[in-house]
Amino acid sequence: MRPIFVMIRKCEMGQSYKVAQVAADTIEELSELYSTSGQYDLLAKFYLSPEHDTGLFITDRVQTIPGVKDTYTLITFNAFVAGGR
């Protein structure tokens, strides 16, 4: 499994909590979801299997949630842990 992070840049006005609830209820690959301040409304962490097409996952499963206006995806390479382990 590989993690990806998706920042939901903007939701429709007043819809960020509804977007978060729909994502939590319907996307099994979702690991964590945070509301944020600033340029982005939500930050989501998903774990995808190696055969998952990341672009297709984002466009079909995340961007189609009612109220989502824009997303920004970060693909990860290596995980580093405190203490060097």
CNS distance restraints for C-alpha pairs under 8 A (distance, minus, plus):
assign (resid   1 and name CA) (resid  47 and name CA) 5.72 0.50 0.50
assign (resid   1 and name CA) (resid  48 and name CA) 5.35 0.50 0.50
assign (resid   1 and name CA) (resid  49 and name CA) 4.60 0.50 0.50
assign (resid   1 and name CA) (resid  50 and name CA) 6.30 0.50 0.50
assign (resid   2 and name CA) (resid  47 and name CA) 5.33 0.50 0.50
assign (resid   2 and name CA) (resid  48 and name CA) 5.35 0.50 0.50
assign (resid   2 and name CA) (resid  49 and name CA) 6.37 0.50 0.50
assign (resid   2 and name CA) (resid  50 and name CA) 6.98 0.50 0.50
assign (resid   2 and name CA) (resid  76 and name CA) 7.59 0.50 0.50
assign (resid   3 and name CA) (resid  45 and name CA) 6.63 0.50 0.50
assign (resid   3 and name CA) (resid  46 and name CA) 5.51 0.50 0.50
assign (resid   3 and name CA) (resid  47 and name CA) 4.39 0.50 0.50
assign (resid   3 and name CA) (resid  48 and name CA) 6.28 0.50 0.50
assign (resid   3 and name CA) (resid  75 and name CA) 7.46 0.50 0.50
assign (resid   3 and name CA) (resid  76 and name CA) 6.37 0.50 0.50
assign (resid   4 and name CA) (resid  45 and name CA) 5.85 0.50 0.50
assign (resid   4 and name CA) (resid  46 and name CA) 5.39 0.50 0.50
assign (resid   4 and name CA) (resid  47 and name CA) 6.40 0.50 0.50
assign (resid   4 and name CA) (resid  48 and name CA) 7.48 0.50 0.50
assign (resid   4 and name CA) (resid  73 and name CA) 7.21 0.50 0.50
assign (resid   4 and name CA) (resid  74 and name CA) 5.91 0.50 0.50
assign (resid   4 and name CA) (resid  75 and name CA) 5.07 0.50 0.50
assign (resid   4 and name CA) (resid  76 and name CA) 5.88 0.50 0.50
assign (resid   5 and name CA) (resid  43 and name CA) 7.02 0.50 0.50
assign (resid   5 and name CA) (resid  44 and name CA) 5.61 0.50 0.50
assign (resid   5 and name CA) (resid  45 and name CA) 4.59 0.50 0.50
assign (resid   5 and name CA) (resid  46 and name CA) 6.32 0.50 0.50
assign (resid   5 and name CA) (resid  73 and name CA) 5.84 0.50 0.50
assign (resid   5 and name CA) (resid  74 and name CA) 5.11 0.50 0.50
assign (resid   5 and name CA) (resid  75 and name CA) 6.71 0.50 0.50
assign (resid   5 and name CA) (resid  76 and name CA) 7.78 0.50 0.50
assign (resid   6 and name CA) (resid  43 and name CA) 5.90 0.50 0.50
assign (resid   6 and name CA) (resid  44 and name CA) 5.15 0.50 0.50
assign (resid   6 and name CA) (resid  45 and name CA) 6.46 0.50 0.50
assign (resid   6 and name CA) (resid  46 and name CA) 7.84 0.50 0.50
assign (resid   6 and name CA) (resid  71 and name CA) 6.58 0.50 0.50
assign (resid   6 and name CA) (resid  72 and name CA) 5.70 0.50 0.50
assign (resid   6 and name CA) (resid  73 and name CA) 4.43 0.50 0.50
assign (resid   6 and name CA) (resid  74 and name CA) 6.23 0.50 0.50
assign (resid   7 and name CA) (resid  40 and name CA) 6.32 0.50 0.50
assign (resid   7 and name CA) (resid  41 and name CA) 7.58 0.50 0.50
assign (resid   7 and name CA) (resid  42 and name CA) 5.81 0.50 0.50
assign (resid   7 and name CA) (resid  43 and name CA) 4.55 0.50 0.50
assign (resid   7 and name CA) (resid  44 and name CA) 6.28 0.50 0.50
assign (resid   7 and name CA) (resid  71 and name CA) 5.60 0.50 0.50
assign (resid   7 and name CA) (resid  72 and name CA) 5.07 0.50 0.50
assign (resid   7 and name CA) (resid  73 and name CA) 6.23 0.50 0.50
assign (resid   8 and name CA) (resid  40 and name CA) 5.88 0.50 0.50
assign (resid   8 and name CA) (resid  41 and name CA) 5.91 0.50 0.50
assign (resid   8 and name CA) (resid  42 and name CA) 5.07 0.50 0.50
assign (resid   8 and name CA) (resid  43 and name CA) 6.24 0.50 0.50
assign (resid   8 and name CA) (resid  44 and name CA) 7.79 0.50 0.50
assign (resid   8 and name CA) (resid  68 and name CA) 7.08 0.50 0.50
assign (resid   8 and name CA) (resid  69 and name CA) 7.84 0.50 0.50
assign (resid   8 and name CA) (resid  70 and name CA) 6.02 0.50 0.50
assign (resid   8 and name CA) (resid  71 and name CA) 4.43 0.50 0.50
assign (resid   8 and name CA) (resid  72 and name CA) 6.42 0.50 0.50
assign (resid   9 and name CA) (resid  39 and name CA) 6.39 0.50 0.50
assign (resid   9 and name CA) (resid  40 and name CA) 4.12 0.50 0.50
assign (resid   9 and name CA) (resid  41 and name CA) 5.80 0.50 0.50
assign (resid   9 and name CA) (resid  42 and name CA) 7.09 0.50 0.50
assign (resid   9 and name CA) (resid  69 and name CA) 7.41 0.50 0.50
assign (resid   9 and name CA) (resid  70 and name CA) 5.30 0.50 0.50
assign (resid   9 and name CA) (resid  71 and name CA) 5.20 0.50 0.50
assign (resid   9 and name CA) (resid  72 and name CA) 6.63 0.50 0.50
assign (resid  10 and name CA) (resid  39 and name CA) 7.73 0.50 0.50
assign (resid  10 and name CA) (resid  40 and name CA) 5.94 0.50 0.50
assign (resid  10 and name CA) (resid  41 and name CA) 5.71 0.50 0.50
assign (resid  10 and name CA) (resid  68 and name CA) 6.59 0.50 0.50
assign (resid  10 and name CA) (resid  69 and name CA) 5.51 0.50 0.50
assign (resid  10 and name CA) (resid  70 and name CA) 5.61 0.50 0.50
assign (resid  10 and name CA) (resid  71 and name CA) 7.44 0.50 0.50
assign (resid  11 and name CA) (resid  15 and name CA) 5.99 0.50 0.50
assign (resid  11 and name CA) (resid  16 and name CA) 5.59 0.50 0.50
assign (resid  11 and name CA) (resid  19 and name CA) 7.61 0.50 0.50
assign (resid  11 and name CA) (resid  41 and name CA) 6.80 0.50 0.50
assign (resid  11 and name CA) (resid  67 and name CA) 5.31 0.50 0.50
assign (resid  11 and name CA) (resid  68 and name CA) 4.63 0.50 0.50
assign (resid  11 and name CA) (resid  69 and name CA) 5.24 0.50 0.50
assign (resid  11 and name CA) (resid  70 and name CA) 7.29 0.50 0.50
assign (resid  12 and name CA) (resid  16 and name CA) 7.27 0.50 0.50
assign (resid  12 and name CA) (resid  67 and name CA) 4.96 0.50 0.50
assign (resid  12 and name CA) (resid  68 and name CA) 6.45 0.50 0.50
assign (resid  12 and name CA) (resid  69 and name CA) 6.47 0.50 0.50
assign (resid  15 and name CA) (resid  19 and name CA) 6.07 0.50 0.50
assign (resid  15 and name CA) (resid  67 and name CA) 5.94 0.50 0.50
assign (resid  16 and name CA) (resid  20 and name CA) 6.11 0.50 0.50
assign (resid  16 and name CA) (resid  35 and name CA) 7.88 0.50 0.50
assign (resid  16 and name CA) (resid  41 and name CA) 6.56 0.50 0.50
assign (resid  16 and name CA) (resid  42 and name CA) 7.29 0.50 0.50
assign (resid  16 and name CA) (resid  67 and name CA) 7.46 0.50 0.50
assign (resid  17 and name CA) (resid  21 and name CA) 6.16 0.50 0.50
assign (resid  18 and name CA) (resid  22 and name CA) 6.23 0.50 0.50
assign (resid  18 and name CA) (resid  67 and name CA) 7.98 0.50 0.50
assign (resid  19 and name CA) (resid  23 and name CA) 6.19 0.50 0.50
assign (resid  19 and name CA) (resid  65 and name CA) 6.60 0.50 0.50
assign (resid  19 and name CA) (resid  66 and name CA) 6.83 0.50 0.50
assign (resid  19 and name CA) (resid  67 and name CA) 6.23 0.50 0.50
assign (resid  19 and name CA) (resid  68 and name CA) 6.96 0.50 0.50
assign (resid  20 and name CA) (resid  24 and name CA) 6.11 0.50 0.50
assign (resid  20 and name CA) (resid  33 and name CA) 7.20 0.50 0.50
assign (resid  20 and name CA) (resid  42 and name CA) 7.55 0.50 0.50
assign (resid  21 and name CA) (resid  25 and name CA) 6.04 0.50 0.50
assign (resid  22 and name CA) (resid  26 and name CA) 5.94 0.50 0.50
assign (resid  22 and name CA) (resid  65 and name CA) 7.18 0.50 0.50
assign (resid  23 and name CA) (resid  27 and name CA) 5.48 0.50 0.50
assign (resid  23 and name CA) (resid  30 and name CA) 7.55 0.50 0.50
assign (resid  23 and name CA) (resid  62 and name CA) 7.50 0.50 0.50
assign (resid  23 and name CA) (resid  65 and name CA) 7.37 0.50 0.50
assign (resid  24 and name CA) (resid  28 and name CA) 7.75 0.50 0.50
assign (resid  24 and name CA) (resid  30 and name CA) 6.84 0.50 0.50
assign (resid  24 and name CA) (resid  33 and name CA) 7.73 0.50 0.50
assign (resid  27 and name CA) (resid  61 and name CA) 7.30 0.50 0.50
assign (resid  29 and name CA) (resid  46 and name CA) 5.27 0.50 0.50
assign (resid  29 and name CA) (resid  47 and name CA) 5.40 0.50 0.50
assign (resid  29 and name CA) (resid  48 and name CA) 6.43 0.50 0.50
assign (resid  30 and name CA) (resid  44 and name CA) 7.09 0.50 0.50
assign (resid  30 and name CA) (resid  45 and name CA) 6.06 0.50 0.50
assign (resid  30 and name CA) (resid  46 and name CA) 4.46 0.50 0.50
assign (resid  30 and name CA) (resid  47 and name CA) 6.65 0.50 0.50
assign (resid  31 and name CA) (resid  44 and name CA) 7.56 0.50 0.50
assign (resid  31 and name CA) (resid  45 and name CA) 5.47 0.50 0.50
assign (resid  31 and name CA) (resid  46 and name CA) 5.32 0.50 0.50
assign (resid  31 and name CA) (resid  47 and name CA) 6.70 0.50 0.50
assign (resid  32 and name CA) (resid  44 and name CA) 5.73 0.50 0.50
assign (resid  32 and name CA) (resid  45 and name CA) 5.16 0.50 0.50
assign (resid  32 and name CA) (resid  46 and name CA) 7.22 0.50 0.50
assign (resid  33 and name CA) (resid  42 and name CA) 6.91 0.50 0.50
assign (resid  33 and name CA) (resid  43 and name CA) 5.67 0.50 0.50
assign (resid  33 and name CA) (resid  44 and name CA) 4.35 0.50 0.50
assign (resid  33 and name CA) (resid  45 and name CA) 6.39 0.50 0.50
assign (resid  34 and name CA) (resid  42 and name CA) 5.54 0.50 0.50
assign (resid  34 and name CA) (resid  43 and name CA) 5.14 0.50 0.50
assign (resid  34 and name CA) (resid  44 and name CA) 6.41 0.50 0.50
assign (resid  35 and name CA) (resid  41 and name CA) 5.81 0.50 0.50
assign (resid  35 and name CA) (resid  42 and name CA) 4.50 0.50 0.50
assign (resid  35 and name CA) (resid  43 and name CA) 6.44 0.50 0.50
assign (resid  36 and name CA) (resid  40 and name CA) 6.34 0.50 0.50
assign (resid  36 and name CA) (resid  41 and name CA) 5.22 0.50 0.50
assign (resid  36 and name CA) (resid  42 and name CA) 5.48 0.50 0.50
assign (resid  36 and name CA) (resid  43 and name CA) 6.89 0.50 0.50
assign (resid  37 and name CA) (resid  41 and name CA) 6.25 0.50 0.50
assign (resid  48 and name CA) (resid  52 and name CA) 6.02 0.50 0.50
assign (resid  48 and name CA) (resid  54 and name CA) 7.75 0.50 0.50
assign (resid  52 and name CA) (resid  57 and name CA) 7.18 0.50 0.50
assign (resid  53 and name CA) (resid  57 and name CA) 6.09 0.50 0.50
assign (resid  54 and name CA) (resid  58 and name CA) 6.23 0.50 0.50
assign (resid  55 and name CA) (resid  59 and name CA) 6.17 0.50 0.50
assign (resid  56 and name CA) (resid  60 and name CA) 5.74 0.50 0.50
assign (resid  56 and name CA) (resid  61 and name CA) 7.93 0.50 0.50
assign (resid  57 and name CA) (resid  61 and name CA) 5.45 0.50 0.50
assign (resid  57 and name CA) (resid  62 and name CA) 7.14 0.50 0.50
assign (resid  58 and name CA) (resid  62 and name CA) 4.99 0.50 0.50
assign (resid  58 and name CA) (resid  63 and name CA) 6.11 0.50 0.50
assign (resid  59 and name CA) (resid  63 and name CA) 5.09 0.50 0.50
assign (resid  59 and name CA) (resid  64 and name CA) 6.75 0.50 0.50
assign (resid  60 and name CA) (resid  64 and name CA) 6.00 0.50 0.50
assign (resid  61 and name CA) (resid  65 and name CA) 7.08 0.50 0.50
assign (resid  62 and name CA) (resid  68 and name CA) 7.91 0.50 0.50
assign (resid  63 and name CA) (resid  68 and name CA) 6.00 0.50 0.50
assign (resid  63 and name CA) (resid  69 and name CA) 7.49 0.50 0.50
assign (resid  63 and name CA) (resid  70 and name CA) 7.25 0.50 0.50
assign (resid  63 and name CA) (resid  71 and name CA) 7.09 0.50 0.50
assign (resid  64 and name CA) (resid  68 and name CA) 7.11 0.50 0.50
assign (resid  80 and name CA) (resid  84 and name CA) 7.16 0.50 0.50
assign (resid  80 and name CA) (resid  85 and name CA) 7.51 0.50 0.50
assign (resid  81 and name CA) (resid  85 and name CA) 5.77 0.50 0.50
